[in-house]
Amino acid sequence: MLPDGHIHWLAVSSRIELNNGGLPLRMYGVSIDITRRKQAELDAQRQRNQLAHLSRVTMLGELSGSLAHELNQPLAAILSNAQAGLRFLAQEDFSLSEVRDILKDIVADDKRAGDVIHRLRLLLRKDEAQYQPLDINAVVQEVLKLVRCDLASRNIVVIIDLASRLPNVIGDRVLLQQVLLNLILNGCDAVSHADCVDQRRLRIRSLWNGDAVQVSVSDQGRGIAIDDMERIFEPFFTTKPQGFGLGLAICRTIIKAHNGQLWAANNADCGASVSFTLQSYNGENI
């Protein structure tokens, strides 16, 4: 920090010259002011964060109808139970146990609606990444709760194959939710036009591959053209008529920031799988 309060970044490289006795004689080297380069890196990171946030908002916009339905269900149940409770209390002889059960249902539905709002607020937040130990299986379940109504409206079945006793991973919960949400929605698009209901299936799998925790989202769609296997991760490349071509590019950036890898491959039978790996938590690597 300079006297005027500005911060400068320096890259310093030096070496020590020893005398015949092996004792330090002199040190010489070079110092380079890399403030502009560091500032450019910070600006690029801020732009990536803004783009990732915009992508989350766009995805939630696509899910707005399903999310409204997800909220409407517990709210409608609360109204119905409250009206039933008023009718019970209007009677001269009513059962306290019935009223107690109604109030319990109201509390449960209120919590359910609150959970939906809480998940939405987390995804809509615009904070710096917060890396911490996470249960990746719990993150998968949280995302599935968000898209539950959308999956039902598209008549898509999700097969969950999550390994037990997985080690925790290091990551930002919201960013990893964004990756999973994008992969699941892409899988839904891949199978939504299938004529056979049995083909409208997604499989979400987690496993320990010996070096890292791996998560895969597999569909039973048409698969990915060989020439497009890497291009789908390039910004603005899309195979969807209404796509922007940013989702998978942002996902790969997020996973790279987590020191992991993200890739796609066609399945042996039909469809494709997109997988990513994450470092496991060893008690120190945050």
C-alpha positions in Angstrom: 0.0 0.0 0.0 1.4 3.3 -1.1 1.2 6.5 1.1 -1.7 7.7 -0.9 -3.7 4.6 -0.1 -3.5 2.9 -3.5 -2.4 -0.8 -3.6 0.2 -1.9 -6.0 1.1 -5.6 -6.8 4.7 -6.6 -7.3 6.2 -9.8 -8.7 9.6 -10.3 -7.1 12.2 -12.8 -8.2 15.6 -13.0 -6.5 18.5 -15.2 -5.5 21.2 -15.3 -2.9 24.9 -15.6 -3.8 27.0 -17.5 -1.3 30.7 -17.1 -0.6 33.2 -19.9 -0.5 32.2 -20.8 3.0 28.6 -21.2 2.0 27.4 -18.1 3.8 25.2 -15.4 2.2 27.2 -12.8 0.4 24.7 -10.8 -1.5 21.2 -11.0 -2.9 20.2 -9.6 -6.3 17.0 -9.8 -8.3 14.2 -7.9 -10.0 10.9 -6.5 -9.0 8.1 -5.9 -11.5 5.0 -3.8 -11.0 2.1 -6.1 -12.1 -0.7 -3.9 -10.8 -2.3 -3.4 -14.3 -2.2 -7.2 -14.9 -3.6 -7.9 -11.5 -6.4 -5.3 -12.0 -7.2 -6.8 -15.4 -7.5 -10.3 -13.7 -9.8 -8.9 -11.0 -11.9 -7.1 -13.6 -12.2 -10.3 -15.6 -13.3 -12.2 -12.5 -15.9 -9.7 -11.7 -17.3 -9.9 -15.3 -17.4 -13.7 -15.0 -19.3 -13.4 -11.7 -21.8 -11.0 -13.3 -22.2 -13.3 -16.3 -22.8 -16.3 -14.0 -25.4 -14.4 -12.0 -27.1 -13.3 -15.2 -27.2 -17.0 -16.3 -28.8 -18.0 -13.0 -31.5 -15.3 -13.4 -32.2 -16.4 -17.0 -32.6 -20.0 -15.9 -34.9 -19.1 -13.1 -36.9 -17.0 -15.6 -37.4 -20.1 -17.7 -38.6 -22.0 -14.6 -40.8 -19.1 -13.4 -44.1 -21.0 -14.2 -43.0 -24.1 -12.4 -41.7 -22.1 -9.4 -45.0 -20.2 -9.2 -46.8 -23.6 -9.1 -44.3 -24.8 -6.5 -45.2 -21.8 -4.3 -48.9 -21.9 -5.1 -49.4 -25.4 -3.7 -48.4 -24.8 -0.1 -50.1 -21.4 -0.1 -53.4 -22.9 -1.4 -53.1 -25.6 1.3 -52.6 -23.0 4.0 -55.7 -21.1 2.9 -57.7 -24.3 2.7 -56.7 -25.4 6.2 -57.2 -22.0 7.7 -60.7 -21.9 6.3 -61.4 -25.4 7.6 -60.1 -24.3 11.0 -62.5 -21.3 11.0 -65.4 -23.6 10.2 -64.5 -25.9 13.1 -64.3 -23.0 15.5 -67.7 -21.7 14.4 -69.3 -24.9 15.6 -70.5 -25.1 19.2 -69.0 -28.6 19.7 -65.6 -29.0 17.9 -62.7 -31.3 18.4 -59.5 -29.7 19.6 -57.5 -32.5 18.2 -58.9 -31.8 14.7 -58.0 -28.1 15.1 -54.5 -29.1 16.3 -54.0 -31.3 13.3 -55.0 -28.4 11.0 -52.6 -26.0 12.6 -49.8 -28.6 12.2 -50.6 -28.8 8.5 -50.5 -25.0 8.2 -47.1 -24.9 9.9 -45.7 -27.7 7.6 -47.0 -25.9 4.5 -45.6 -22.6 5.6 -42.2 -24.2 6.1 -42.4 -25.7 2.6 -43.2 -22.4 1.0 -40.4 -20.8 3.1 -37.9 -23.4 1.8 -38.8 -22.6 -1.8 -38.3 -18.9 -1.2 -35.0 -19.5 0.6 -33.6 -21.6 -2.3 -34.6 -18.9 -4.8 -33.0 -16.2 -2.7 -29.7 -18.2 -2.6 -29.7 -18.6 -6.3 -30.5 -15.0 -7.0 -27.8 -13.6 -4.7 -24.8 -11.8 -6.2 -22.0 -12.4 -3.7 -18.4 -13.4 -4.0 -17.8 -17.2 -4.2 -17.8 -18.8 -0.7 -15.8 -22.0 -0.8 -16.6 -24.5 2.0 -17.0 -28.2 2.6 -20.2 -29.5 1.0 -22.1 -32.7 0.7 -22.5 -32.9 -3.1 -25.4 -35.3 -2.8 -27.3 -32.7 -0.7 -26.6 -30.1 -3.4 -28.1 -32.5 -6.0 -31.3 -33.0 -3.9 -31.7 -29.2 -3.4 -31.6 -28.6 -7.2 -34.1 -31.4 -7.8 -36.5 -29.7 -5.4 -36.3 -26.6 -7.5 -37.1 -28.4 -10.8 -39.6 -30.9 -9.4 -42.6 -29.2 -11.0 -40.9 -28.6 -14.3 -39.9 -32.3 -14.5 -43.5 -33.3 -13.7 -45.0 -31.0 -16.3 -42.6 -32.4 -19.0 -43.4 -36.0 -17.9 -39.7 -36.6 -17.2 -38.5 -39.2 -14.7 -35.2 -38.7 -12.9 -33.3 -41.8 -11.7 -31.1 -40.9 -8.7 -28.0 -43.0 -8.2 -26.0 -41.2 -5.5 -23.2 -43.0 -3.8 -23.3 -43.2 0.0 -20.5 -42.1 2.3 -18.9 -39.8 -0.3 -16.3 -37.4 1.1 -17.3 -33.7 1.3 -16.1 -31.5 -1.6 -14.8 -28.0 -1.6 -17.1 -25.6 -3.4 -19.5 -22.7 -3.5 -23.0 -24.1 -3.0 -24.8 -21.6 -5.2 -22.3 -21.9 -8.1 -22.5 -25.8 -8.0 -26.3 -25.6 -7.9 -26.1 -23.4 -11.0 -24.0 -26.1 -12.8 -26.3 -28.9 -11.8 -29.4 -26.8 -12.7 -28.0 -26.1 -16.2 -27.1 -29.8 -16.8 -30.5 -31.0 -15.7 -32.3 -28.5 -17.8 -30.1 -29.4 -20.8 -31.0 -33.0 -20.2 -34.7 -32.2 -20.1 -34.4 -30.4 -23.4 -32.6 -33.5 -24.9 -35.5 -35.9 -24.0 -38.5 -33.6 -24.0 -39.4 -34.4 -27.7 -39.1 -38.2 -27.3 -42.2 -40.0 -28.4 -41.7 -42.9 -26.0 -42.3 -42.1 -22.4 -39.6 -44.6 -21.3 -37.0 -42.4 -23.1 -38.0 -39.3 -21.1 -35.5 -40.2 -18.3 -32.5 -38.6 -16.7 -30.0 -40.3 -14.5 -28.0 -38.3 -11.9 -25.1 -40.2 -10.5 -22.4 -39.5 -8.0 -19.4 -41.6 -7.2 -15.8 -41.6 -5.8 -13.4 -42.3 -8.7 -10.4 -42.7 -6.4 -9.1 -39.2 -6.9 -12.1 -36.9 -6.8 -15.9 -36.9 -6.4 -17.6 -37.2 -9.8 -21.2 -36.2 -10.7 -22.8 -37.2 -14.0 -26.1 -36.1 -15.6 -27.2 -38.6 -18.4 -30.1 -38.4 -20.8 -31.6 -40.7 -23.4 -31.8 -38.2 -26.2 -30.1 -38.2 -29.6 -26.6 -37.7 -28.3 -24.0 -35.1 -29.3 -22.4 -34.9 -32.7 -18.7 -35.8 -32.6 -17.7 -32.5 -34.1 -19.7 -30.7 -31.4 -18.3 -32.6 -28.4 -15.9 -29.8 -27.4 -17.7 -26.9 -29.2 -20.7 -27.1 -26.9 -18.4 -25.6 -24.2 -17.5 -22.6 -26.3 -19.2 -19.3 -25.6 -22.1 -18.6 -27.9 -22.2 -22.0 -29.6 -25.6 -23.7 -29.2 -27.6 -26.5 -30.7 -30.9 -25.0 -29.4 -33.0 -22.7 -31.5 -33.6 -20.4 -28.6 -30.3 -20.9 -26.8 -27.7 -18.3 -26.0 -24.7 -20.7 -26.0 -23.5 -19.5 -22.6 -24.7 -22.1 -20.1 -22.1 -24.9 -20.6 -19.3 -22.3 -21.1 -20.1 -20.8 -17.7 -20.4 -24.3 -16.1 -16.9 -25.2 -17.3 -15.5 -21.9 -16.0 -17.2 -22.6 -12.6 -15.8 -26.1 -12.4 -12.3 -25.0 -13.4 -12.5 -22.4 -10.6 -13.1 -25.3 -8.3 -10.0 -27.1 -9.6 -12.2 -29.7 -11.3 -13.0 -30.9 -14.8 -16.2 -30.8 -16.9 -16.6 -32.9 -20.0 -19.3 -34.6 -22.2 -19.5 -38.1 -23.8 -22.1 -40.1 -25.7 -23.6 -43.1 -23.9 -23.1 -46.6 -25.2 -26.8 -47.1 -25.9 -28.3 -43.7 -26.5 -28.1 -40.1 -25.3 -25.2 -38.3 -23.7 -23.7 -37.7 -20.3 -22.1 -34.5 -19.0 -19.8 -35.1 -16.0 -17.7 -33.1 -13.6 -15.2 -33.8 -10.9 -14.5 -31.9 -7.6 -11.7 -32.0 -5.1 -12.5 -33.8 -1.8 -12.1 -31.9 1.4 -9.1 -33.0 3.4 -9.5 -30.6 6.3 -7.0 -28.0 4.9 -7.7 -27.3 1.2 -10.1 -24.4 1.4 
